Amino acid sequence: MKQFNGNRLKNARLYRGLTVEELAEKIEVSKQTVSQYENDKIVPTFEKILSLSGELQFPYEYFIQSDSFKVKSGSTYFRSLLKTNKKYRIEQSVKMEHLAVIYSFLKDYVEFPKLNLPKNEKYASPTEAGRILREFWGLGEEPISDMIRVLEENGVIATMFRTSTDDIDAFSQLIEVDGQDIFLVALSKNKDTAVRTHFDVAHELGHIMLHEWSEDVESLTREQFKEREKEANEFAAAFLLPETPFRRDVSVYSNNLEYYIQLKKKWKVSTAAMLYRSCDLGLITQNQYQYMIRIMQKKNWRKNEPFDNILKTAKPSLLSDAIEVLLVNNVFTPSEFMKELSKEGLAMNSREVEMLLDLPQDMLKPRQAGMGKIVSLKADLSGIDS
C-alpha cells in the first residue's frame, strides 16, 4: 500500500533549493509542521500533498513512492566551495542523486562505457597523474578537441544545466546506487565557453584521480581545500597541455602574450591557463607571468578572452544518446519511458528529466494519442498498383 514518504518531501525541497521555513511559508503551515512531514511524524492531507506537488513541481506520485533505489552520496568537490552558499551546493548534489538513479535505470537497457581509470595508482605529483592518464587512455600528445567526449567514453557521466547561482562553475560527485559507484561531472551552462568547459572537465577529472572520495569535503579547512584545488588545477594543466609538444610550441615566443592567444586556437585552453603552465614549466619567470596577467586584466580579458565566442566544443551526449536509442528502436515511447521510470520508483515530470539530463526540449513530452488516420485501405485494395 502506498503511503506518504517524508524523505521524498525533503529531497524535493532540497532539489528546489528551499529551506524548511521557505517551503512552510509557501504552503501556509508552520516550519515545525514541514519538519514533522519530512520525518514521518505526521501525514499531510491529500489536499496538502497536492499543494506540495504544485509548489515543488513534482508529481503527486513522487511523494507516495517508497525509496526503491538505495542512493548514497560520497564526496562532492565544488570548485567554488568557499564562496557558494551551502543551500545551493546541496541543491545540486540532490539533483545529481536523481540523475544517478535515472542512469541506473537506463543501464538495464543500454550498454554504457565502463569506468576506465588506472587501478590503485599512487602518483608522485598531479603532473605525473595527468601524464599517466593520457597514456592510459591512449590520447598521445595531441590537443584534445572534445574533452567531454573523452570523459564519457571512459565511463564518467557528464551533464550540463543552468544553476541557481553564477557562483557554481562545475563540480564532481561520487554517488553509489544499489552498490555501484558512479562518478558524475556537472557543468554550469551559465559559464560555458569551450576553453572554460575543457579546463573545468579536466579539473574535476583531477579530483577523481587524485583525491580521497570517502572524506567529508565540507570538513576540510580553507587551506586544505585550496591545496586540493591547486592539485586539480596542476593536473588539468598537465593533462590538457602535455609538456613536450607544449614546450616546443611555447618556446618560440614564450613571453609574447599575442602568441599565446593564437596558440589558444590549437590547444583549446585559455590563455591564462597556458601562462600558468608555462610558468610551472619554467618557460617564463614568475615576474613575466604576473606582467602578462596584469595586461590581461587591463584589457578585461580575465573573464572574456579573445576567441572565447568563436571556439566551440561538444555538449554531453551519453545520456541523450541512451534515451534516443531507446526511443528510435521503439523500446519505449516517451510516455512509456516516463511511466516505466515511475514504476521503478522515480515519478518526475518529463520536462524536469529533460533539464536534468540536458536533453532537447520535448524529447520526452508525451505524444498526443488518437491523432492517426481514422480510415485505412481495405485489405483487398492495399496491394492495387496505382
VOGU-3710 file (C-alpha; in Angstrom, 3 decimals, decimal comma):
1> mkqfngnrlk> 0,000/0,000/0,000  1,367/3,390/-0,981  1,803/5,981/1,729  3,344/9,398/2,147  7,156/9,348/2,157  8,645/12,180/4,212  12,115/11,610/2,783  10,756/12,329/-0,698  9,403/15,656/0,527  12,812/16,548/1,937
11> narlyrgltv> 14,520/15,614/-1,323  12,042/17,637/-3,386  12,507/20,661/-1,118  16,304/20,461/-1,337  16,066/19,870/-5,101  14,307/23,238/-5,380  16,825/24,955/-3,123  14,273/25,787/-0,415  14,699/25,913/3,348  12,076/24,372/5,645
21> eelaekievs> 10,918/27,867/6,535  10,591/28,948/2,888  8,503/25,887/1,996  6,329/26,320/5,091  5,517/29,863/4,039  4,579/28,745/0,521  2,097/26,092/1,702  0,893/28,148/4,696  1,902/25,879/7,562  4,489/26,231/10,326
31> kqtvsqyend> 8,090/25,155/9,770  7,585/22,646/12,603  4,796/21,043/10,568  7,031/20,714/7,496  9,733/19,109/9,675  7,162/16,656/11,004  6,084/15,834/7,446  9,692/15,169/6,441  10,363/12,982/9,478  7,136/10,992/9,005
41> kivptfekil> 5,803/12,189/12,347  2,548/13,367/10,774  0,983/12,709/7,370  -0,201/15,684/5,304  -3,737/15,652/3,977  -4,371/14,755/0,354  -5,017/18,428/-0,379  -1,754/19,434/1,279  0,202/16,870/-0,766  -1,331/18,402/-3,887
51> slsgelqfpy> -0,202/21,803/-2,639  3,331/20,449/-2,083  3,260/18,903/-5,553  2,329/22,239/-7,106  4,878/24,306/-5,196  7,759/21,860/-5,677  6,807/20,851/-9,240  6,979/17,129/-8,605  4,090/14,771/-9,454  1,798/13,667/-6,634
61> eyfiqsdsfk> 3,080/10,095/-7,076  6,633/11,175/-6,226  5,600/11,839/-2,625  3,906/8,471/-2,065  6,595/6,228/-3,561  8,939/4,137/-1,469  12,686/4,641/-1,970  13,260/1,590/-4,178  16,774/2,749/-5,109  19,462/2,768/-2,452
71> vksgstyfrs> 21,319/6,015/-3,082  24,369/7,036/-1,089  26,285/10,234/-1,850  30,021/10,352/-1,330  32,101/13,496/-1,504  31,251/16,409/-3,779  34,003/18,729/-4,991  32,729/22,199/-5,857  35,290/24,490/-7,477  33,534/27,395/-5,771
81> llktnkkyri> 33,053/25,747/-2,365  34,457/28,725/-0,461  32,067/31,276/-1,966  28,901/29,291/-2,734  26,027/29,175/-0,252  25,630/25,681/1,207  21,954/25,675/0,198  22,914/25,856/-3,480  25,556/23,148/-3,087  23,022/20,791/-1,508
91> eqsvkmehla> 20,530/21,590/-4,276  22,980/20,497/-6,967  24,038/17,376/-5,050  20,424/16,224/-4,697  19,846/16,797/-8,412  22,849/14,606/-9,181  21,412/11,862/-6,963  18,268/11,900/-9,103  20,376/11,822/-12,273  22,324/8,830/-10,937
101> viysflkdyv> 19,072/6,951/-10,310  17,949/7,610/-13,910  21,347/6,422/-15,170  20,981/3,260/-13,073  17,557/2,691/-14,650  18,924/3,262/-18,176  21,801/0,817/-17,781  19,284/-2,036/-17,579  18,570/-1,331/-21,260  21,701/0,334/-22,652
111> efpklnlpkn> 25,355/-0,750/-22,730  27,269/2,193/-21,260  31,077/2,524/-21,317  32,566/1,055/-18,158  34,549/3,241/-15,774  38,093/3,135/-17,117  40,639/4,541/-14,667  44,057/3,283/-13,512  43,724/0,944/-10,529  45,254/1,711/-7,142
121> ekyaspteag> 47,786/4,164/-8,526  49,866/6,408/-6,282  51,180/9,461/-8,088  54,325/11,404/-7,300  52,574/14,615/-8,353  49,417/15,887/-10,075  51,535/16,456/-13,198  52,572/12,799/-13,251  48,940/11,741/-12,798  47,960/13,812/-15,844
131> rilrefwglg> 50,701/12,229/-17,943  49,842/8,689/-16,814  46,128/9,102/-17,562  46,902/10,417/-21,058  48,960/7,282/-21,674  46,321/5,016/-20,090  43,624/6,417/-22,364  45,865/6,348/-25,452  45,493/10,062/-26,164  49,062/10,640/-27,313
141> eepisdmirv> 50,312/14,213/-27,058  47,942/15,984/-29,440  45,478/18,688/-28,310  42,150/17,314/-27,071  39,367/18,644/-29,294  36,438/17,300/-27,234  37,157/16,854/-23,545  33,581/15,888/-22,682  33,554/13,006/-25,153  36,864/11,708/-23,784
151> leengviatm> 35,315/11,722/-20,311  32,118/9,945/-21,393  33,951/7,317/-23,467  35,785/6,318/-20,297  32,712/5,809/-18,140  32,362/9,137/-16,323  28,923/10,741/-16,667  28,707/14,397/-17,621  25,754/16,737/-17,683  25,162/20,443/-18,213
161> frtstddida> 22,392/22,554/-16,752  21,625/26,040/-15,582  22,365/26,610/-11,911  20,515/28,819/-9,435  23,627/30,934/-8,922  26,562/32,032/-11,072  28,884/31,073/-8,195  28,768/27,403/-9,232  31,162/26,673/-12,124  31,438/22,909/-12,054
171> fsqlievdgq> 31,535/20,070/-9,568  32,185/16,348/-9,390  30,404/13,847/-7,211  30,636/10,179/-6,275  27,246/8,518/-5,867  26,553/4,895/-5,029  23,313/3,477/-6,473  22,408/-0,086/-5,499  26,054/-0,814/-4,707  27,553/0,647/-7,908
181> diflvalskn> 29,892/3,653/-7,749  29,081/6,364/-10,291  31,284/9,391/-10,948  29,415/12,455/-12,186  30,755/15,732/-13,534  28,261/18,603/-13,688  28,963/21,734/-15,695  27,199/25,066/-15,470  25,595/26,449/-18,614  25,911/29,876/-17,024
191> kdtavrthfd> 29,616/29,852/-17,985  30,119/27,529/-20,916  32,860/28,754/-23,262  34,782/25,902/-24,903  38,071/26,616/-23,131  36,402/27,008/-19,746  34,468/23,775/-20,246  37,645/21,888/-21,193  39,512/23,099/-18,125  36,526/22,537/-15,810
201> vahelghiml> 36,189/18,934/-17,001  39,932/18,279/-16,653  39,924/19,914/-13,208  37,097/17,658/-11,983  38,889/14,674/-13,505  41,853/15,701/-11,373  39,737/15,350/-8,229  38,596/11,896/-9,388  42,185/10,796/-9,996  43,912/12,386/-7,013
211> hewsedvesl> 41,640/12,765/-4,028  40,020/10,678/-1,336  36,320/10,237/-2,045  35,370/8,897/1,366  36,305/12,115/3,170  33,861/14,885/4,030  34,922/17,784/1,815  32,806/20,163/3,898  35,024/19,433/6,920  38,260/20,462/5,178
221> treqfkerek> 39,944/23,621/6,386  40,203/26,540/3,990  43,902/25,784/3,471  43,268/22,071/2,850  40,571/22,818/0,284  42,777/25,351/-1,511  45,519/22,723/-1,706  43,070/20,220/-3,267  42,062/22,866/-5,810  45,693/23,677/-6,619
231> eanefaaafl> 46,425/19,997/-7,234  43,372/19,643/-9,502  44,494/22,717/-11,469  48,006/21,304/-11,869  46,553/18,001/-13,076  44,279/19,777/-15,573  47,121/21,887/-16,968  49,377/18,842/-17,398  46,592/16,715/-18,898  45,475/19,346/-21,415
241> lpetpfrrdv> 48,971/20,705/-22,199  51,461/17,785/-22,285  54,982/19,011/-21,636  56,942/18,033/-24,755  54,696/19,450/-27,515  53,569/22,422/-25,432  57,150/23,327/-24,550  58,043/23,094/-28,244  55,167/25,410/-29,200  55,704/27,995/-26,475
251> svysnnleyy> 59,493/28,251/-26,595  59,298/30,191/-29,887  57,721/33,294/-28,280  57,319/32,370/-24,626  56,952/35,942/-23,332  54,636/37,219/-26,092  51,006/37,452/-24,952  49,636/37,700/-28,502  51,376/34,430/-29,352  49,571/32,630/-26,503
261> iqlkkkwkvs> 46,269/33,990/-27,799  46,970/32,382/-31,185  48,033/29,107/-29,514  44,664/29,031/-27,787  43,033/28,042/-31,093  45,270/24,971/-31,300  45,119/23,733/-27,708  41,552/24,845/-26,796  42,840/26,015/-23,423  42,527/29,543/-22,044
271> taamlyrscd> 45,394/31,996/-22,409  45,546/32,314/-18,614  45,890/28,534/-18,196  48,669/28,383/-20,797  50,550/31,160/-18,995  50,151/29,221/-15,734  51,516/26,064/-17,367  54,419/27,961/-18,959  55,407/29,393/-15,600  55,138/25,953/-13,985
281> lglitqnqyq> 57,449/24,518/-16,667  59,959/27,339/-16,228  59,366/28,697/-19,725  58,620/32,119/-18,260  59,531/33,634/-14,903  57,044/34,466/-12,168  57,539/38,160/-12,970  56,809/37,589/-16,662  53,721/35,573/-15,752  52,383/38,294/-13,446
291> ymirimqkkn> 53,152/41,007/-16,013  51,133/39,274/-18,745  48,272/38,553/-16,335  48,174/42,270/-15,446  47,945/43,133/-19,146  45,010/40,724/-19,466  43,307/42,372/-16,501  43,723/45,845/-18,023  42,162/44,593/-21,252  39,291/42,929/-19,301
301> wrknepfdni> 40,374/39,527/-20,619  40,210/37,674/-17,301  36,519/36,911/-17,795  36,226/37,135/-21,577  39,344/36,327/-23,564  39,826/36,691/-27,320  38,285/33,748/-29,258  36,019/32,746/-26,350  32,976/33,337/-28,548  34,494/31,548/-31,556
311> lktakpslls> 35,940/28,292/-30,213  33,337/25,552/-29,843  33,160/22,224/-28,067  30,559/19,472/-27,916  27,989/19,046/-25,176  27,463/15,902/-23,072  25,745/13,235/-25,186  25,982/9,934/-23,275  22,575/10,155/-21,587  20,752/11,760/-24,517
321> daievllvnn> 22,204/9,079/-26,831  20,943/6,376/-24,461  17,398/7,723/-24,451  17,439/8,307/-28,210  18,476/4,667/-28,756  15,501/3,513/-26,674  13,036/5,777/-28,496  14,322/5,155/-32,045  14,301/1,377/-31,518  10,764/1,529/-30,116
331> vftpsefmke> 11,748/0,099/-26,755  9,657/2,908/-25,261  7,571/5,791/-26,455  8,298/8,985/-24,487  5,166/8,381/-22,418  6,106/4,747/-21,756  9,600/5,769/-20,692  8,259/8,190/-18,084  5,730/5,603/-16,841  8,406/2,919/-16,545
341> lskeglamns> 10,675/5,303/-14,654  7,774/5,991/-12,295  7,159/2,253/-11,811  10,798/1,889/-10,828  10,269/4,457/-8,080  11,048/7,840/-9,631  7,972/9,759/-10,756  9,079/13,043/-12,322  7,763/15,496/-14,882  9,140/14,914/-18,373
351> revemlldlp> 10,495/18,463/-18,662  12,353/18,015/-15,368  14,083/14,889/-16,664  14,970/16,706/-19,893  16,611/19,556/-17,972  18,368/17,203/-15,569  19,871/15,117/-18,379  20,378/18,119/-20,706  18,045/16,647/-23,333  16,401/18,601/-26,167
361> qdmlkprqag> 13,158/20,199/-25,039  10,073/17,987/-25,623  12,187/14,868/-26,304  10,213/13,100/-23,554  6,962/15,019/-23,949  4,040/12,549/-24,194  2,678/12,332/-27,729  -0,999/13,137/-28,125  -2,921/9,903/-28,579  -5,614/9,286/-31,163
371> mgkivslkad> -4,247/11,629/-33,823  -3,647/8,995/-36,535  -5,821/8,494/-39,647  -9,364/7,400/-38,851  -9,717/5,492/-42,147  -7,453/2,969/-43,854  -7,459/0,944/-47,083  -9,396/-2,300/-47,157  -7,142/-5,328/-47,140  -8,097/-6,380/-50,694
381> lsgids> -7,275/-2,918/-52,075  -3,961/-2,239/-50,344  -1,969/-4,124/-52,985  -3,511/-2,467/-56,080  -0,997/-0,712/-58,315  -1,681/2,945/-58,923
//
